[in-house]
Amino acid sequence: MDPIRHPSYASQPTRDVRAWLLLLVTALVPGGVQLLFGHRRWAKISLSITAISWILALIAGVIVLISRTFLFTIGTNPFILTFLTIWVPVIAINWAVCLFDTLRRIRIVTISRRARKRFVAAFCALLLIVVGPLAWGTTILNSQRGLMSDLFASGKALKPVDGRYNILLLGSDAGKGRTGIRPDSLSLVSIDAKTGKTVIIGLPRNMENVPFPDDSPLHKHYPQGYNCGDECLLNAVFQQGEQHKDEFEDPKTAGEQATMDAVSGATGLEVQYYAMINLKGFENLIDSLGGITLVSGKRVPISSKVDPTTGEHGPVKGWIEPGKQKLDGFHALWFARSREFSSDYERMVRQRCVQTAMVKQLDPATVLTRYQSIAKATPGAVSTDIPSSQVDSFVDLALKVKSQKIESVDLTPPRITPSQPDFDVAHQLVADKIEESSKSSEEDKGAFSVPGSDLSAAAGVDAGLDPNPGSGPQLLAQGAGDTSADNGEEADAKAICYVP
């Protein structure tokens, strides 16, 4: 008699081996046991699901070995994510149903008492090891699909300009009681499309007379630049875009497009994309990461709520003390935007510290363990016109960026005076820094820098700072300090902050 189908006629050792063999077949090839027992219709469906799954996995593995960008395509393409969100549960259900059917056919009573406990333990472990991760993976895939759909735009991917991608980062001060958006911080990230070498250009929000490129809708309104006095600042360009939104290609993002045009005119670089961070959403995003760690070189004040009519902060309510700090969203937000007892240029350095801390903390372990909260917080914190079709190549580029030294240049005093900027000089500063970045040696890889500072060196400094405000490692943050740089005076070099 066949011991597989008729175990009662087999010896006890044979029955024990039979049980383990059937369990192993189902674990590797769901549907295989059902085929052995002659249930061809069931086996055909189960084996088809299994075969398709293994074939897709093998094809994907081969393509990833040839081009790792395809791995990022799997994780970012909405169509692939939708398919996987449906297919992975099918795999899990098929596996679970086949496992329980196999258990029924094995008939535990036919297994020796000695082997029975170990078999049941192995079955339960297998069920958890196989079905559990598939269920968890389905949840992650669904969250990722929603994130890609909610966060990124549709449309075609753009090619690099002069071999670089230029992405404008905006910090939005929009909130309850605020009339309109005026970007609280502006940075242009210029990335070499091949090497990932990056230059971050900091622009003061109070820069005046910014020029618009000839093809900008605002050029005809301000052919000599945005030069209507001290109210016409760089961060006010956003509202000009809103006022002339019907003249822009996409009226819904006219403010962002206008600001991109202004930054292009100020830096001499064509800006392809933007990413805007809403400050309240930013607070939630930091919390979803579990906070960020940085070292502050001086006390930073926390004010009361902003007056919606004047934009001024209220009296000081607390302090972020010097030294190594683990900041939650609330304190990270105040560290980045606090204005009291400092200049805009010192604040730009602090904002860069927060950006660097976020990048450093976005490691795979943090993303995996906190993915749900990060995915939930991100759409409310970030908006961008980067198309979903280009996210995979940008993720691949981001890995190159992390392996390079990030250079920075701020268009601030003493080199650039915001009230009377010389944009020829600004363009040359940007071009020189990009050329310097392109020629930087391989020895500099892996180090980060903020304006006028060497974070690779600062990282080796003891995190314990003198508790007195203004003390600590001298990072030589050019243009940052308590001195008003609007007067054209060179601010004192002070220890502002760094990421340990």
PALUMTOR-747792 format. One record per residue (C-alpha): x, y, z; residue in three letters. Coordinates in steps of 0.02 Angstrom, whole numbers, plus 50000, padded with zeros to 5 digits. Example, Ala and Ser with C-alpha at 12.3 -4.5 7.8 and 13.67 -1.06 7.14 Angstrom:
506154977550390Ala506844994750357Ser
END
This chain:
500005000050000Met500555017949965Asp501175025050134Pro500825042950076Ile498965040250050Arg498745025750173His499875029050324Pro498935016750435Ser499785002250344Tyr501535009550368Ala502715007750515Ser502825021450646Gln504515028250586Pro503835028950409Thr502295038650467Arg503395051250557Asp504475053650403Val502895055350297Arg502245069550407Ala503875079350396Trp504005076350209Leu502235082550172Leu502515097950280Leu504135101850188Leu503325099850016Val501935111950063Thr503155124450135Ala504175124849974Leu502825121449844Val501055125249905Pro499875114049807Gly501115099849790Gly500305089349926Val498585091949851Gln499255085549684Leu499955070049771Leu498235066349840Phe497385068149671Gly496485084849696His496995091249526Arg495855106449514Arg496415113049683Trp498225108449646Ala498155117049477Lys497615133649556Ile498845132649702Ser500315127249595Leu499935140849468Ser499995154049606Ile501615146449671Thr502415145249499Ala501955163049450Ile502625169449616Ser504295160549599Trp504485165549416Ile504135183949456Leu505345183349602Ala506725175549494Leu506465187949352Ile506485202549473Ala508065195749555Gly508975194249389Val508465211849336Ile509015219049504Val510725210849483Leu510875219549315Ile510145236249371Ser509825240149554Arg508685254549502Thr507365241449461Phe507285237049647Leu506795255049682Phe505545254349538Thr504685239749624Ile504565249949783Gly503985266149703Thr502965262449547Asn501105264149590Pro500565250949464Phe501815238049528Ile501355242149708Leu499505240149671Thr499825223149591Phe500895217449737Leu499615223649864Thr498365211849782Ile499555197449742Trp500445195749909Val498825192150006Pro498395179149872Val500065170649907Ile499775171350096Ala498015164250085Ile498555150449966Asn499995145750079Trp498945145750237Ala497535135550160Val498765122750090Cys499655121350259Leu498055117850354Phe497455105550221Asp499135096750232Thr498965095850421Leu497255087750399Arg497945074950278Arg499435070950388Ile498265066550533Arg499255070950688Ile498625055350778Val499685044850660Thr501285053250721Ile502215045750868Ser502005054751034Arg503855058551038Arg503805067550869Ala502075075250889Arg502555090250997Lys504025094750888Arg502945093350732Phe501565104550801Val502885117250855Ala503675116750682Ala501975118950599Phe501545134150707Cys503265141750678Ala503115139050491Leu501405147150491Leu502095162450580Leu503695163250477Ile502795161950310Val501085169950332Val501585183050462Gly502865192250355Pro501715191250204Leu500315199350303Ala501515212650368Trp502195215250193Gly500435218050127Thr500175231850255Thr501825240150208Ile501465238750022Leu499755246650044Asn500505260950145Ser501865263350015Gln500585263349874Arg499575276649965Gly501135286850000Leu501685286749818Met499935291549759Ser499685305349887Asp501415313049887Leu502105312549711Phe501425320249553Ala500975312649386Ser501815317449225Gly503425314149134Lys505145313849212Ala506305328249171Leu508095326449111Lys509545334349205Pro510105351649149Val511975352849117Asp512125335949200Gly511265341349363Arg509585340349449Tyr509125356349541Asn507765354449673Ile507095368849775Leu506715365249959Leu505435376850037Leu504885378250217Gly503085384350219Ser502435395350359Asp500615392150311Ala499505388450458Gly497935393150551Lys497685411950551Gly499065415150422Arg498565423950262Thr499435415350118Gly501085406450107Ile502785414650126Arg504195401750126Pro505095402650291Asp506685394850220Ser507355392350045Leu508755380649991Ser509215374649817Leu509945357049809Val510995354349653Ser511465336049621Ile512635328949491Asp511545316249400Ala512975303849378Lys514045305049533Thr512815311549663Gly513985325649714Lys512875338749792Thr512925357349827Val511615365549937Ile511355384049902Ile510575393950043Gly509555409249997Leu509025422450125Pro507155425150124Arg507425444150130Asn508405444949966Met507785459449859Glu507725463149673Asn507745444949621Val507695443349430Pro506505432149335Phe507045422049182Pro506385428349015Asp505165413849001Asp504405416949172Ser502625424149175Pro503235436749305Leu504615443449193His503415454649098Lys502765461649263His504505464249335Tyr505715465449187Pro507035473549300Gln506795460849439Gly505655460849589Tyr506185478449636Asn504695487149716Cys505565491249880Gly505915482450045Asp504235473550038Glu504715464349880Cys505755450549958Leu506155433349891Leu504915424850006Asn503535436449944Ala503715430149764Val502585415549810Phe501115427349831Gln501505435649665Gln501315418749583Gly499645416449669Glu499065433549608Gln499535429249428His499115410749436Lys498145410449273Asp499755414549181Glu500655399149244Phe500615381749168Glu499835374349324Asp498795387349419Pro498705376049572Lys500585377549600Thr500845395149532Ala501665400949694Gly502925386749690Glu503285389649506Gln503545408249533Ala504765404849675Thr505695392249568Met505865405449432Asp506535418149557Ala507805405849627Val508345401549450Ser508665420049420Gly509595422249584Ala510735406949565Thr510935405249377Gly510335387149385Leu508755380549305Glu507635373349442Val506705357749386Gln505745352649542Tyr505215358749713Tyr504815350649879Ala503875360750010Met503825356250194Ile502355362450295Asn503025367150466Leu501625358950565Lys501785343350461Gly503665344350486Phe503385343150674Glu502365327250650Asn503665320150531Leu505075322550658Ile504005313950790Asp503695299350671Ser505585297250658Leu505715296350847Gly506565313350856Gly508255319250792Ile509935321050878Thr511085336050853Leu512305346950949Val511845365050980Ser513225377551011Gly512135390351101Lys510455392551185Arg509005393851063Val507405402451123Pro505655395151110Ile504355408751087Ser502485408851108Ser501305407950960Lys501575418750806Val500465434150788Asp499445430550629Pro499355448950582Thr501165454150607Thr502065437550594Gly503025441750752Glu503385429150888His502805431851065Gly503885432151222Pro505135418451257Val504325403351341Lys505815391951356Gly507535387351290Trp508415373451195Ile510035372051292Glu511785370051218Pro512535352751199Gly511985336451125Lys510085336151114Gln508765323451064Lys507395334650994Leu505585329750967Asp504555337850830Gly504065353150932Phe505835357250986His506605353050816Ala505395365050734Leu505855379050854Trp507705375250835Phe507525377350647Ala506475393050643Arg506825402850803Ser507265421150764Arg507555429450932Glu509335434550977Phe510015428750809Ser510085433350626Ser509225425150479Asp510915418150429Tyr511205409250593Glu509475402050574Arg509935395650399Met511365385850478Val510195378450609Arg508965373550473Gln510375364850380Arg510815355450539Cys509035349150555Val509015343850372Gln510645334250394Thr510035326050554Ala508465320050465Met509465312850320Val510655304150439Lys509245296550541Gln508285290250389Leu509225273750393Asp508395257250341Pro508115251650521Ala507175267650566Thr506145267050408Val505645248850432Leu505215250050617Thr504275266550601Arg503645265150423Tyr501795266650462Gln501985282750562Ser503205290050434Ile502035286050289Ala500575293650383Lys501515309650425Ala502395312650259Thr500915317750146Pro500385330750275Gly502165337250291Ala502825337250113Val502155342149944Ser503155340849783Thr503015340849594Asp504265326649573Ile503345313649467Pro503135296049533Ser503935289649373Ser505595297449426Gln505615292449609Val506555276149577Asp508015284949491Ser508035298349627Phe508125285049763Val509605277249673Asp510385294649659Leu510075297749844Ala511175282849888Leu512575290849787Lys512275307449877Val512495298950047Lys514205292449993Ser514825309749943Gln515325325550034Lys513895338150027Ile514555355549992Glu513625371450037Ser513655389849992Val512535403550062Asp512135419249963Leu512335429850119Thr513475443750183Pro514865448050167Pro514885441249990Arg513065445049948Ile512065459250026Thr510205454450024Pro509595472450007Ser510745475849859Gln511265459049789Pro512495457749645Asp511785442849551Phe513295441449436Asp514325438249592Val512985426249657Ala513005416449495His514905415349501Gln514885409549683Leu513675395649637Val514645390649482Ala516295390449577Asp515585379649716Lys514855367249591Ile516525366349500Glu517415363949665Glu516205350049711Ser516465341449543Ser518355341549568Lys518335336249750Ser519435321349789Ser518825303949830Glu519545306250005Glu518115318050047Asp516765304850018Lys515575301650160Gly515775318550245Ala514395331450263Phe514655350150275Ser513605365150320Val513995382750262Pro515765386950313Gly515935371650424Ser516715354550416Asp515505341950489Leu516705327650460Ser517915336150580Ala516535342050696Ala515895324250713Ala517515319850800Gly517325333550930Val516705328651101Asp514825331951109Ala514975339851280Gly514915358751257Leu515185372951378Asp513435376951445Pro513725395551421Asn512795402451268Pro513905404651117Gly515255392551174Ser515805376351095Gly516785370350944Pro517105384550823Gln516305378350662Leu516625394750569Leu514845396450506Ala515115411050387Gln513805424550390Gly512955417250544Ala512925425850711Gly512125439250815Asp512785453450707Thr511555460450581Ser512235455350412Ala511055467350323Asp512315481250361Asn513605472050260Gly514625467950414Glu515435450950424Glu514615441350565Ala515705433250696Asp516155415150666Ala515245405250800Lys514825387650846Ala513035385850788Ile512665367250777Cys513205350750701Tyr512605332950687Val513625320450791Pro
END
